[in-house]
């Protein structure tokens, strides 16, 4: 069920704290009259990431204990050998969980292995691994969620296994009555539209443009970020379980295209009222029964009135498409850009066509009466893609361009999209004034610093505040982790990447319930998420959600009958139930799995020696020569020599300018700069550097003061001499 009852904007909620509690074996539980679910009471007091840790990453565990004195911890191998030991740090009362906790930090242990156990005061954690490929499986499974959720295509057993294979749903094949010719709700329009395809939004079978827009943006952005990092091959062609694999297009973009095609089908055609706008949503006239597989749905489907928010989501996602897909399918990129421009123009002509909150029969309302943030986001995407002054002016004249509220402690979301515009402007090369770019990038790092500070104050290291446990709290946590990851990209500061990994720890078991919220990952993982056809709890012939599906997470609002009955009196971080009926805590949704997939791809990247071997790269030597210099500028030639035994096919050179120099132009390479960090990529003619061969490129830059030579260069992730 979509979040018709949820907060439409990330407002601060009144925290529901556990006011009376009992200590039982070192665990806090509620009194018998309002007992927490059995799963919460049965978990170990030593809470870890149940999947494990990266060898070179942070390794923290939280221990629930009444002791106020530091305790001794021991890290034991699968054979029982003590591999490391130390003392915990008492944190005291953790407000979000209602628990008294201490923290064990065993980050200094970098050896790899499986079946590690952390023992504290006679109590042991769930087993976990330490290995460099820890997140490879989750990177694939979190993305596979979207293929499972596809509408209008048969899900193939060869890709998902026989248990998850199913016929195509909503193609107008009996008993379906859509989505190839869908009428509007009464009074909305007098024609039908083919709106096949796309992703089912959540546990229901509706399709929503506002949620589809942000989800698509995150999926495509994960690839765009990986391209900047030079790690896009892990998301490339034939890396994911999609039917389009082998077509020469990165699989992650193939998956996103399935939704992009649907979003563009939702655009009102020329010659009709509100032409260029996007219909807000399409779903059954009444709530789809649970359980119901898509091909068995006999209800009439309906298009709902266009909205400004939906139209701007289309504009933003399609503009991003035009930029990222350009080198893979220029015709599709052109189609996306045409749709984006048309949507932008239509939204400007209809700036206050809001979806009503009352429209929640058969599907979530997704109402949003504040759309200035969507205007800012769409303008940012169109400007980043086209560089055109009209879109630049829309960006710079928006109140969100300088607002301190673009990033919040509660994460961004489908109703709060200004942060997406900021992230794009901070990372995609553009011609905004230098002062603007500095301020935008500083706002990203300032937000990341806030999230790190929030984590430091808590016993479980969660990047959301105590009052941030509302509907989809795991998504807010993941969104904030993405902000930290972008801050790491902008600054190279390892603190931010460490923050991302600690956020992943929470999703995978280091939390107040000792519960992994990702199906198939961890000793105690969610299995009964709210869903129409992954409903094994209700029908033994159906399956649980596939591995890699993220539950919404703790929600102190208790907005479903099951949660209200079984979780009364819960502390905010414990307000979760792995029950198919608890849709307000245990639903899945595309906008929750999208940030999980983004983070899994980020966490899976390996560019350093983390115990599992260094990523392949080229041995190299770099010569940096200043050819000419004047009071406020310079030109330089950079020569890269391949000193390795094999040819380098496609290269990426990185360095930082210690004196704050700014690259203003370049030749014989594509050069981008973010803060002090500079990245140069080959052009087609010098793509290959033979063993012993060289490639040279030139650049011009501006400066104030001295122009010191860069001290270090990295070619494809490896240091050069």
C-alpha positions as CSV (number, residue, x, y, z in Angstrom):
1,X,0.0,0.0,0.0
2,X,1.5,3.4,-1.0
3,X,2.0,5.9,1.8
4,X,-1.4,7.5,1.6
5,X,-1.3,8.0,5.4
6,X,2.3,9.0,5.6
7,X,3.8,12.4,6.0
8,X,4.0,14.1,2.7
9,X,6.9,16.3,3.8
10,X,9.6,15.4,6.2
11,X,8.2,17.1,9.3
12,X,9.5,16.5,12.8
13,X,7.3,14.0,14.6
14,X,6.8,13.8,18.3
15,X,9.0,10.9,19.5
16,X,7.2,8.0,21.2
17,X,9.7,7.0,23.8
18,X,9.7,3.8,25.9
19,X,8.8,5.3,29.3
20,X,8.9,2.1,31.4
21,X,11.1,-0.8,30.6
22,X,12.5,-4.0,32.0
23,X,16.0,-5.3,31.7
24,X,16.0,-8.9,30.8
25,X,19.4,-10.6,30.2
26,X,20.9,-7.3,29.2
27,X,18.1,-6.5,26.7
28,X,15.4,-3.8,27.2
29,X,11.9,-4.9,26.5
30,X,8.6,-3.3,27.1
31,X,6.3,-4.4,29.9
32,X,4.2,-7.5,29.3
33,X,1.1,-5.5,28.5
34,X,2.8,-3.9,25.5
35,X,5.5,-6.5,24.7
36,X,7.7,-5.9,21.7
37,X,7.6,-8.6,19.0
38,X,9.3,-11.9,19.8
39,X,11.9,-11.2,17.2
40,X,13.1,-8.1,19.1
41,X,13.4,-9.9,22.4
42,X,15.2,-12.9,21.0
43,X,18.1,-11.2,19.4
44,X,21.6,-11.1,20.8
45,X,22.7,-8.2,22.9
46,X,25.8,-7.7,20.6
47,X,24.5,-6.0,17.5
48,X,26.7,-6.2,14.3
49,X,26.3,-5.8,10.6
50,X,25.2,-9.4,10.1
51,X,26.6,-9.6,6.6
52,X,30.0,-8.2,7.7
53,X,32.6,-5.5,7.2
54,X,35.1,-4.4,4.6
55,X,38.7,-5.1,5.6
56,X,39.7,-1.4,5.3
57,X,36.4,0.0,6.5
58,X,35.0,0.9,9.9
59,X,33.9,-2.0,12.2
60,X,31.6,-1.1,15.0
61,X,29.2,-3.1,17.1
62,X,26.7,-2.0,19.7
63,X,26.2,-3.8,22.9
64,X,23.0,-3.6,25.0
65,X,24.0,-3.7,28.6
66,X,23.1,-2.3,32.1
67,X,26.8,-1.9,32.9
68,X,28.2,1.6,33.1
69,X,31.8,0.3,33.0
70,X,33.8,-0.5,29.9
71,X,33.7,-4.1,28.9
72,X,36.2,-6.4,27.2
73,X,35.4,-7.5,23.7
74,X,37.0,-10.3,21.8
75,X,36.9,-10.9,18.0
76,X,37.0,-14.6,17.4
77,X,37.5,-16.5,14.1
78,X,35.3,-19.3,13.0
79,X,37.6,-21.7,14.8
80,X,37.3,-19.8,18.1
81,X,40.8,-18.2,18.0
82,X,40.9,-14.7,19.4
83,X,41.9,-12.4,16.5
84,X,41.7,-9.1,18.3
85,X,40.5,-7.7,21.6
86,X,39.8,-4.4,23.3
87,X,37.5,-2.4,25.5
88,X,34.0,-1.0,24.7
89,X,33.1,2.6,25.1
90,X,30.0,3.3,27.3
91,X,27.4,5.5,25.5
92,X,24.7,5.3,28.2
93,X,21.1,5.8,27.3
94,X,20.3,5.8,23.6
95,X,17.1,7.8,23.2
96,X,15.9,6.4,19.9
97,X,16.1,2.8,21.1
98,X,15.3,3.2,24.8
99,X,18.3,1.1,25.5
100,X,21.5,1.5,27.5
101,X,24.4,0.7,25.2
102,X,28.2,0.5,24.7
103,X,30.1,0.5,21.5
104,X,33.0,-1.8,20.4
105,X,35.3,-0.6,17.7
106,X,37.4,-3.3,16.0
107,X,38.3,-1.3,12.9
108,X,42.0,-2.0,13.3
109,X,41.5,-5.6,12.4
110,X,41.9,-5.9,8.7
111,X,42.4,-9.6,8.1
112,X,39.7,-11.3,6.0
113,X,37.7,-14.4,6.9
114,X,34.2,-15.9,7.3
115,X,32.3,-16.7,10.5
116,X,33.8,-14.1,12.8
117,X,32.0,-13.6,16.1
118,X,32.3,-10.7,18.5
119,X,32.0,-11.7,22.1
120,X,31.4,-9.1,24.9
121,X,30.9,-10.0,28.5
122,X,30.0,-13.6,27.7
123,X,27.5,-12.8,25.0
124,X,28.2,-13.3,21.3
125,X,27.1,-11.6,18.1
126,X,25.7,-13.2,15.0
127,X,28.4,-14.5,12.8
128,X,29.7,-12.2,10.0
129,X,32.4,-12.0,7.4
130,X,35.3,-9.6,6.7
131,X,36.0,-9.5,3.0
132,X,36.5,-7.0,0.1
133,X,33.7,-8.4,-2.0
134,X,31.1,-8.1,0.8
135,X,28.7,-5.9,-1.1
136,X,29.0,-7.5,-4.6
137,X,25.9,-9.7,-4.2
138,X,23.8,-6.9,-2.7
139,X,24.8,-4.6,-5.6
140,X,23.2,-7.1,-7.9
141,X,20.2,-8.1,-5.8
142,X,19.2,-4.6,-4.8
143,X,19.1,-3.7,-8.5
144,X,17.3,-6.9,-9.4
145,X,14.4,-5.7,-7.3
146,X,13.4,-3.3,-10.1
147,X,13.2,-6.2,-12.7
148,X,11.0,-8.1,-10.3
149,X,8.7,-5.0,-10.0
150,X,8.4,-4.5,-13.8
151,X,4.9,-4.2,-15.2
152,X,4.0,-5.2,-18.7
153,X,6.6,-7.9,-19.3
154,X,7.0,-11.6,-18.4
155,X,9.5,-12.1,-15.6
156,X,11.8,-14.9,-16.8
157,X,12.8,-17.9,-14.8
158,X,16.2,-17.9,-16.4
159,X,16.9,-14.6,-14.7
160,X,15.1,-14.9,-11.4
161,X,14.4,-18.6,-10.9
162,X,11.2,-20.5,-11.3
163,X,9.8,-19.4,-8.0
164,X,9.7,-15.7,-9.0
165,X,8.9,-16.1,-12.7
166,X,5.5,-14.8,-13.7
167,X,3.5,-13.8,-16.8
168,X,3.3,-10.2,-17.8
169,X,0.8,-8.1,-15.9
170,X,-1.5,-5.3,-17.0
171,X,-1.2,-5.7,-20.8
172,X,-4.9,-5.9,-21.4
173,X,-4.9,-9.7,-21.5
174,X,-7.9,-11.1,-19.6
175,X,-8.6,-10.8,-16.8
176,X,-6.5,-7.6,-16.9
177,X,-8.3,-4.4,-18.2
178,X,-5.1,-2.3,-18.6
179,X,-2.5,-0.7,-19.1
180,X,-2.6,-0.6,-22.9
181,X,-5.8,1.5,-23.1
182,X,-6.5,3.1,-19.8
183,X,-9.3,5.6,-19.3
184,X,-9.2,8.6,-17.0
185,X,-11.1,9.0,-13.8
186,X,-14.5,10.6,-14.4
187,X,-14.1,14.2,-15.4
188,X,-10.3,14.1,-16.0
189,X,-10.2,13.3,-19.7
190,X,-12.3,11.7,-22.5
191,X,-9.7,9.5,-24.1
192,X,-7.5,6.5,-23.2
193,X,-3.8,6.2,-23.0
194,X,-1.3,3.3,-23.4
195,X,0.7,3.5,-20.2
196,X,2.1,0.0,-20.2
197,X,5.5,-0.8,-18.6
198,X,7.2,0.9,-15.7
199,X,7.7,-0.4,-12.2
200,X,5.0,-1.3,-9.7
201,X,5.5,1.3,-7.0
202,X,5.5,-0.7,-3.8
203,X,3.5,-3.5,-2.3
204,X,0.6,-2.5,-4.4
205,X,0.3,-2.5,-8.2
206,X,0.0,1.2,-8.8
207,X,2.4,3.3,-10.8
208,X,3.1,6.8,-9.6
209,X,5.1,9.5,-11.6
210,X,6.3,11.3,-8.5
211,X,7.8,8.2,-6.9
212,X,8.9,6.9,-10.2
213,X,10.7,10.1,-11.0
214,X,12.9,10.2,-7.9
215,X,13.5,6.4,-8.1
216,X,14.7,6.6,-11.7
217,X,16.9,9.6,-10.9
218,X,18.6,7.6,-8.2
219,X,19.2,4.5,-10.4
220,X,20.6,6.6,-13.2
221,X,22.6,8.8,-10.8
222,X,24.3,5.7,-9.4
223,X,25.7,5.1,-12.8
224,X,26.6,8.7,-13.5
225,X,28.5,8.8,-10.2
226,X,30.3,5.6,-11.0
227,X,31.3,7.1,-14.4
228,X,32.9,10.0,-12.5
229,X,34.7,7.5,-10.3
230,X,35.8,5.4,-13.2
231,X,34.0,2.3,-11.7
232,X,31.0,2.2,-14.1
233,X,32.1,-1.2,-15.5
234,X,30.6,-2.9,-12.4
235,X,27.2,-1.6,-13.6
236,X,27.9,-2.1,-17.3
237,X,26.4,-4.4,-19.9
238,X,25.8,-8.0,-18.8
239,X,26.4,-7.3,-15.1
240,X,22.8,-7.5,-13.9
241,X,19.9,-10.0,-14.3
242,X,17.9,-8.1,-17.0
243,X,16.6,-9.4,-20.4
244,X,18.4,-6.6,-22.2
245,X,21.9,-7.8,-21.2
246,X,24.3,-8.0,-24.0
247,X,22.9,-5.1,-26.0
248,X,25.9,-2.8,-25.5
249,X,24.1,-0.6,-23.0
250,X,25.0,-0.7,-19.3
251,X,22.4,-2.9,-17.6
252,X,21.6,-0.3,-14.9
253,X,20.5,2.1,-17.7
254,X,18.5,-0.7,-19.4
255,X,16.6,-1.1,-16.1
256,X,16.0,2.6,-15.7
257,X,14.8,2.9,-19.3
258,X,11.9,0.6,-18.5
259,X,10.6,3.2,-16.1
260,X,11.6,6.2,-18.3
261,X,9.5,4.8,-21.2
262,X,6.5,4.6,-18.8
263,X,7.1,8.1,-17.5
264,X,7.0,9.5,-21.0
265,X,3.9,7.5,-21.8
266,X,2.2,9.4,-18.9
267,X,2.7,12.7,-20.7
268,X,-0.5,14.3,-21.9
269,X,-0.4,14.3,-25.8
270,X,-0.4,17.4,-28.0
271,X,-3.8,18.8,-28.8
272,X,-5.3,17.8,-25.4
273,X,-6.0,19.9,-22.4
274,X,-2.9,20.2,-20.2
275,X,-0.7,19.0,-23.1
276,X,2.8,18.3,-21.9
277,X,1.8,17.7,-18.3
278,X,2.1,14.3,-16.8
279,X,-0.8,12.3,-15.3
280,X,-0.2,11.9,-11.6
281,X,-0.7,8.1,-11.4
282,X,-2.4,5.0,-12.7
283,X,-3.8,2.2,-10.6
284,X,-6.9,0.1,-9.9
285,X,-10.1,1.8,-9.2
286,X,-10.2,0.1,-5.8
287,X,-7.4,-1.2,-3.6
288,X,-6.0,-4.4,-5.1
289,X,-6.8,-7.4,-3.0
290,X,-3.8,-9.0,-1.2
291,X,-2.6,-11.5,-2.4
292,X,-3.0,-10.8,-6.1
293,X,-0.5,-11.5,-8.8
294,X,-0.5,-8.8,-11.6
295,X,-1.7,-11.0,-14.4
296,X,-4.7,-12.0,-12.2
297,X,-5.9,-8.4,-11.5
298,X,-9.3,-7.9,-13.0
299,X,-10.0,-4.4,-11.9
300,X,-10.4,-1.4,-14.2
301,X,-7.3,0.8,-14.2
302,X,-7.6,4.6,-14.1
303,X,-5.5,7.6,-15.0
304,X,-5.6,10.4,-12.4
305,X,-5.5,14.1,-13.2
306,X,-2.2,15.6,-14.3
307,X,-0.2,17.4,-11.6
308,X,2.6,20.0,-11.5
309,X,4.7,17.8,-9.3
310,X,4.4,14.8,-11.6
311,X,5.2,16.9,-14.6
312,X,8.4,18.3,-13.0
313,X,9.5,14.8,-12.0
314,X,9.1,13.8,-15.6
315,X,11.1,16.9,-16.7
316,X,13.9,16.2,-14.2
317,X,14.2,12.5,-14.9
318,X,14.0,12.9,-18.7
319,X,16.6,15.7,-18.7
320,X,19.0,13.5,-16.7
321,X,18.3,10.8,-19.2
322,X,19.2,13.0,-22.1
323,X,22.6,13.6,-20.5
324,X,23.5,10.2,-19.3
325,X,22.2,8.1,-22.2
326,X,23.7,10.3,-24.9
327,X,26.7,8.2,-25.6
328,X,24.7,4.9,-25.7
329,X,21.5,5.8,-27.6
330,X,21.4,9.4,-29.0
331,X,17.9,8.9,-30.4
332,X,16.6,7.9,-27.0
333,X,18.4,10.8,-25.4
334,X,16.8,13.2,-27.9
335,X,13.4,11.8,-27.1
336,X,14.0,12.3,-23.4
337,X,15.2,15.9,-23.9
338,X,12.1,16.7,-26.0
339,X,9.8,15.3,-23.3
340,X,11.7,17.2,-20.6
341,X,11.5,20.5,-22.4
342,X,7.8,20.0,-23.1
343,X,7.1,19.1,-19.5
344,X,9.0,22.1,-18.2
345,X,7.0,24.4,-20.4
346,X,3.7,22.8,-19.4
347,X,4.6,23.0,-15.7
348,X,5.5,26.7,-16.0
349,X,2.1,27.3,-17.6
350,X,0.3,25.3,-14.8
351,X,2.4,25.9,-11.7
352,X,-0.2,25.0,-9.1
353,X,-2.1,22.0,-10.4
354,X,-1.8,19.9,-7.2
355,X,-2.8,16.3,-6.7
356,X,-5.5,16.3,-3.9
357,X,-4.7,14.4,-0.7
358,X,-8.2,13.0,-0.9
359,X,-7.4,11.0,-4.0
360,X,-6.4,7.9,-2.0
361,X,-8.9,5.3,-3.2
362,X,-7.2,2.3,-4.8
363,X,-3.7,4.0,-4.4
364,X,-1.7,6.5,-2.5
365,X,-2.5,10.2,-3.0
366,X,1.1,11.4,-3.2
367,X,-0.2,14.9,-2.6
368,X,2.3,17.8,-2.6
369,X,1.3,21.4,-2.6
370,X,4.8,22.8,-2.4
371,X,6.5,22.3,-5.8
372,X,9.1,25.1,-5.8
373,X,11.6,22.4,-4.9
374,X,10.5,20.3,-7.9
375,X,10.9,23.4,-10.2
376,X,14.5,23.8,-8.8
377,X,15.4,20.2,-9.4
378,X,14.0,20.1,-12.9
379,X,15.7,23.4,-13.8
380,X,19.0,22.0,-12.4
381,X,18.8,18.9,-14.5
382,X,17.8,20.8,-17.7
383,X,20.7,23.3,-17.1
384,X,23.2,20.6,-16.4
385,X,22.2,18.8,-19.6
386,X,21.8,21.8,-22.0
387,X,23.8,24.6,-20.4
388,X,21.1,27.0,-21.7
389,X,20.6,30.4,-20.0
390,X,16.9,30.0,-19.5
391,X,17.3,27.0,-17.2
392,X,20.3,28.6,-15.5
393,X,18.2,31.6,-14.7
394,X,15.5,29.4,-13.3
395,X,18.1,27.8,-11.1
396,X,19.7,30.9,-9.8
397,X,16.4,32.7,-9.2
398,X,14.9,29.9,-7.2
399,X,14.8,30.4,-3.4
400,X,16.1,26.9,-3.1
401,X,19.4,27.9,-4.7
402,X,20.5,29.6,-1.5
403,X,18.2,28.0,1.0
404,X,19.7,26.3,4.0
405,X,16.8,23.9,3.9
406,X,17.6,22.0,0.8
407,X,19.3,19.3,2.9
408,X,17.5,18.2,6.1
409,X,18.4,15.8,8.9
410,X,15.5,13.6,7.7
411,X,16.7,12.9,4.2
412,X,15.3,13.9,0.8
413,X,12.3,12.2,-0.7
414,X,9.5,12.2,-3.4
415,X,8.0,15.4,-1.8
416,X,11.4,17.0,-1.0
417,X,13.6,17.1,-4.1
418,X,15.6,20.3,-3.8
419,X,18.6,18.3,-2.6
420,X,18.6,16.4,-5.9
421,X,19.1,19.6,-7.8
422,X,22.0,20.6,-5.4
423,X,23.7,17.2,-5.9
424,X,23.5,17.5,-9.6
425,X,24.9,21.0,-9.7
426,X,27.6,20.0,-7.3
427,X,28.9,17.1,-9.4
428,X,28.0,17.7,-13.1
429,X,30.2,20.2,-14.8
430,X,28.4,23.5,-15.5
431,X,29.1,27.2,-15.9
432,X,27.7,28.6,-12.7
433,X,29.8,31.3,-11.2
434,X,32.6,30.0,-9.0
435,X,31.1,31.4,-5.9
436,X,27.9,29.6,-6.6
437,X,29.6,26.3,-7.1
438,X,31.7,26.7,-4.0
439,X,28.6,27.4,-1.9
440,X,26.6,24.5,-3.4
441,X,29.4,22.1,-2.8
442,X,29.9,23.4,0.7
443,X,26.2,22.8,1.4
444,X,26.7,19.2,0.5
445,X,29.7,18.8,2.9
446,X,27.9,20.8,5.6
447,X,24.9,18.4,5.4
448,X,27.3,15.4,5.5
449,X,28.9,16.9,8.6
450,X,25.5,17.2,10.2
451,X,24.8,13.5,9.5
452,X,28.2,12.5,10.9
453,X,27.5,14.5,14.0
454,X,24.0,12.9,14.4
455,X,25.7,9.5,14.1
456,X,28.3,10.3,16.7
457,X,25.6,11.2,19.3
458,X,23.9,7.8,19.0
459,X,24.6,4.3,20.3
460,X,23.8,2.8,16.9
461,X,25.4,5.4,14.7
462,X,22.3,6.2,12.6
463,X,22.3,9.3,10.4
464,X,18.8,10.3,11.3
465,X,17.6,12.0,14.5
466,X,15.5,10.4,17.2
467,X,12.3,11.9,15.7
468,X,13.2,10.7,12.2
469,X,11.6,7.3,12.6
470,X,8.5,7.8,10.4
471,X,7.1,6.0,7.4
472,X,10.1,4.8,5.3
473,X,12.7,5.8,7.8
474,X,15.2,3.4,6.2
475,X,14.9,5.4,3.0
476,X,15.7,8.6,4.9
477,X,18.7,7.0,6.4
478,X,19.9,5.8,3.0
479,X,19.3,9.2,1.4
480,X,21.5,10.8,4.0
481,X,24.2,8.2,3.4
482,X,24.1,9.2,-0.3
483,X,24.8,12.8,0.7
484,X,27.8,11.6,2.7
485,X,29.0,9.6,-0.3
486,X,28.8,12.7,-2.6
487,X,30.7,14.7,0.1
488,X,33.4,12.0,0.0
489,X,33.6,12.4,-3.8
490,X,33.9,16.2,-3.6
491,X,36.5,16.3,-0.8
492,X,38.3,12.9,-0.8
493,X,37.7,12.9,3.0
494,X,37.6,9.3,4.2
495,X,35.3,10.2,7.1
496,X,32.4,10.5,4.8
497,X,32.8,7.1,3.2
498,X,33.2,5.6,6.7
499,X,29.8,7.2,7.5
500,X,28.2,5.6,4.5
501,X,29.5,2.2,5.6
502,X,28.3,2.7,9.1
503,X,24.8,3.5,7.7
504,X,24.9,0.3,5.8
505,X,25.7,-1.5,9.1
506,X,22.4,-0.2,10.5
507,X,20.4,-1.6,7.6
508,X,22.0,-4.9,7.9
509,X,21.6,-5.6,11.6
510,X,23.5,-3.2,13.8
511,X,20.3,-1.6,15.1
512,X,17.9,-1.6,18.0
513,X,16.3,-4.8,17.0
514,X,19.3,-6.8,15.8
515,X,17.3,-7.1,12.5
516,X,18.6,-6.9,9.0
517,X,16.0,-5.0,7.0
518,X,17.2,-6.5,3.7
519,X,15.7,-9.8,2.6
520,X,18.2,-12.6,2.3
521,X,21.0,-10.7,4.0
522,X,21.9,-11.5,7.6
523,X,21.1,-14.1,10.2
524,X,17.8,-12.4,11.1
525,X,16.5,-10.6,8.0
526,X,13.1,-9.3,7.0
527,X,11.0,-11.9,5.1
528,X,7.4,-10.9,5.3
529,X,7.4,-7.4,3.7
530,X,4.0,-6.0,2.7
531,X,3.4,-7.0,-1.0
532,X,0.6,-8.2,-3.3
533,X,2.4,-11.2,-4.8
534,X,5.4,-11.8,-2.5
535,X,2.9,-12.9,0.1
536,X,4.1,-16.3,1.5
537,X,2.8,-15.4,4.9
538,X,-0.7,-15.4,3.5
539,X,-0.4,-18.0,0.8
540,X,2.1,-20.8,1.0
541,X,2.2,-21.1,-2.8
542,X,3.7,-17.6,-3.1
543,X,7.2,-16.6,-2.2
544,X,8.7,-14.1,0.2
545,X,10.3,-11.1,-1.4
546,X,13.5,-11.9,-3.2
547,X,16.9,-11.2,-1.7
548,X,17.8,-7.5,-1.8
549,X,14.4,-6.1,-0.9
550,X,14.5,-3.3,1.7
551,X,11.8,-2.9,4.3
552,X,10.5,0.6,5.1
553,X,11.8,0.3,8.7
554,X,10.8,1.6,12.1
555,X,7.9,4.0,12.1
556,X,6.8,5.6,15.4
557,X,3.6,6.7,13.9
558,X,2.2,3.1,14.0
559,X,0.0,3.8,11.0
560,X,-1.5,0.3,10.4
561,X,-3.7,-1.9,12.6
562,X,-1.1,-4.6,13.1
563,X,1.5,-2.1,14.3
564,X,-1.0,-0.4,16.5
565,X,-1.9,-3.7,18.1
566,X,1.6,-5.2,18.6
567,X,3.9,-2.2,18.9
568,X,2.1,0.1,21.3
569,X,4.7,1.9,23.6
570,X,7.6,1.1,21.3
571,X,10.7,3.3,21.3
572,X,11.1,5.0,17.9
573,X,13.9,2.8,16.6
574,X,12.1,-0.4,17.7
575,X,8.7,0.4,16.0
576,X,9.0,-2.3,13.4
577,X,7.4,-5.6,12.8
578,X,8.3,-8.2,10.1
579,X,4.6,-8.9,9.3
580,X,2.9,-8.6,5.9
581,X,0.1,-6.7,7.6
582,X,2.3,-4.0,9.0
583,X,2.4,-1.9,5.8
584,X,3.5,1.3,7.7
585,X,6.8,-0.4,8.9
586,X,7.3,-3.3,6.5
587,X,6.4,-2.4,3.0
588,X,8.8,-2.3,0.1
589,X,8.9,0.5,-2.5
590,X,11.0,1.5,-5.5
591,X,12.0,4.8,-3.8
592,X,13.4,2.8,-0.9
593,X,15.3,0.2,-2.9
594,X,16.8,2.8,-5.2
595,X,19.0,4.4,-2.6
596,X,19.9,0.9,-1.3
597,X,21.0,0.0,-4.8
598,X,23.0,3.3,-5.1
599,X,24.7,2.6,-1.8
600,X,25.4,-1.0,-2.5
601,X,27.1,-0.1,-5.7
602,X,29.2,2.5,-3.9
603,X,30.1,0.2,-1.0
604,X,31.1,-2.5,-3.5
605,X,33.8,-0.4,-5.2
606,X,37.3,-1.5,-4.5
607,X,40.2,0.8,-5.4
608,X,42.6,0.2,-2.5
609,X,44.4,-2.8,-1.1
610,X,41.7,-4.0,1.3
611,X,43.0,-7.5,1.9
612,X,41.4,-8.9,-1.2
613,X,43.9,-7.6,-3.7
614,X,44.1,-4.3,-5.5
615,X,41.9,-3.5,-8.4
616,X,43.7,-3.9,-11.7
617,X,45.2,-0.6,-12.8
618,X,48.1,0.7,-14.8
619,X,51.7,1.3,-13.6
620,X,52.4,4.8,-14.7
621,X,54.6,7.9,-14.5
622,X,53.4,11.4,-14.9
623,X,55.2,14.6,-16.0
624,X,53.5,17.9,-15.2
625,X,55.1,20.9,-16.9
626,X,53.9,24.5,-16.6
627,X,54.5,26.0,-20.1
628,X,53.5,29.5,-19.4
629,X,52.4,31.5,-16.4
630,X,51.1,35.0,-15.7
631,X,49.7,36.8,-12.7
632,X,46.3,35.1,-12.6
633,X,46.7,32.1,-14.9
634,X,48.8,29.4,-16.5
635,X,49.0,26.7,-19.2
636,X,50.5,23.3,-18.6
637,X,51.2,20.0,-20.4
638,X,50.6,16.7,-18.7
639,X,52.2,13.5,-20.0
640,X,51.2,10.1,-18.9
641,X,53.5,7.2,-19.5
642,X,52.3,3.6,-19.2
643,X,55.2,1.8,-17.4
644,X,53.2,-1.4,-17.0
645,X,53.5,-4.6,-19.1
646,X,50.1,-4.3,-20.9
647,X,48.3,-1.6,-22.9
648,X,45.9,0.7,-21.1
649,X,42.6,0.9,-23.0
650,X,40.7,3.9,-21.7
651,X,42.3,6.0,-18.9
652,X,41.4,8.3,-16.1
653,X,44.0,10.5,-14.4
654,X,43.3,12.2,-11.1
655,X,45.2,14.8,-9.1
656,X,44.5,17.7,-6.7
657,X,45.7,21.3,-7.0
658,X,47.3,22.4,-3.7
659,X,47.2,26.1,-4.5
660,X,43.5,26.2,-5.5
661,X,44.2,26.5,-9.2
662,X,41.1,26.2,-11.4
663,X,41.1,24.5,-14.8
664,X,39.3,26.7,-17.4
665,X,39.9,24.8,-20.6
666,X,41.7,21.7,-21.8
667,X,42.7,20.0,-25.1
668,X,43.4,16.4,-26.0
669,X,41.6,15.2,-22.9
670,X,38.2,15.8,-21.2
671,X,39.0,17.6,-17.9
672,X,36.6,18.2,-15.0
673,X,37.2,19.7,-11.6
674,X,35.3,19.5,-8.3
675,X,36.9,21.6,-5.5
676,X,40.6,20.9,-5.6
677,X,40.1,17.5,-7.3
678,X,40.7,17.2,-11.0
679,X,39.9,14.3,-13.3
680,X,41.2,14.0,-16.9
681,X,39.8,11.3,-19.2
682,X,41.1,10.2,-22.6
683,X,39.5,11.4,-25.9
684,X,38.9,8.7,-28.5
685,X,42.1,9.1,-30.4
686,X,44.4,8.7,-27.4
687,X,42.2,6.1,-25.6
688,X,44.9,3.4,-25.8
689,X,48.4,3.9,-24.3
690,X,50.7,1.0,-25.3
691,X,53.1,-0.5,-22.9
692,X,55.9,2.0,-22.7
693,X,53.9,4.6,-24.6
694,X,52.7,8.0,-23.6
695,X,49.7,10.3,-23.9
696,X,49.8,14.1,-23.5
697,X,47.2,16.7,-23.0
698,X,47.2,20.4,-22.3
699,X,45.2,22.7,-20.0
700,X,44.7,26.3,-19.1
701,X,43.9,27.4,-15.6
702,X,43.3,30.4,-13.4
703,X,45.0,31.1,-10.1
704,X,45.4,33.5,-7.3
705,X,48.9,33.6,-5.8
706,X,51.3,30.8,-6.4
707,X,50.9,27.8,-8.6
708,X,52.5,24.8,-6.9
709,X,52.8,21.6,-8.8
710,X,50.5,18.8,-7.9
711,X,52.1,16.3,-5.5
712,X,50.5,13.1,-6.6
713,X,48.7,11.6,-9.6
714,X,46.5,8.5,-9.8
715,X,45.9,6.6,-13.1
716,X,42.8,4.3,-13.0
717,X,43.0,4.2,-9.2
718,X,46.7,3.5,-8.8
719,X,49.4,6.0,-7.8
720,X,51.9,7.1,-10.4
721,X,55.5,8.0,-9.9
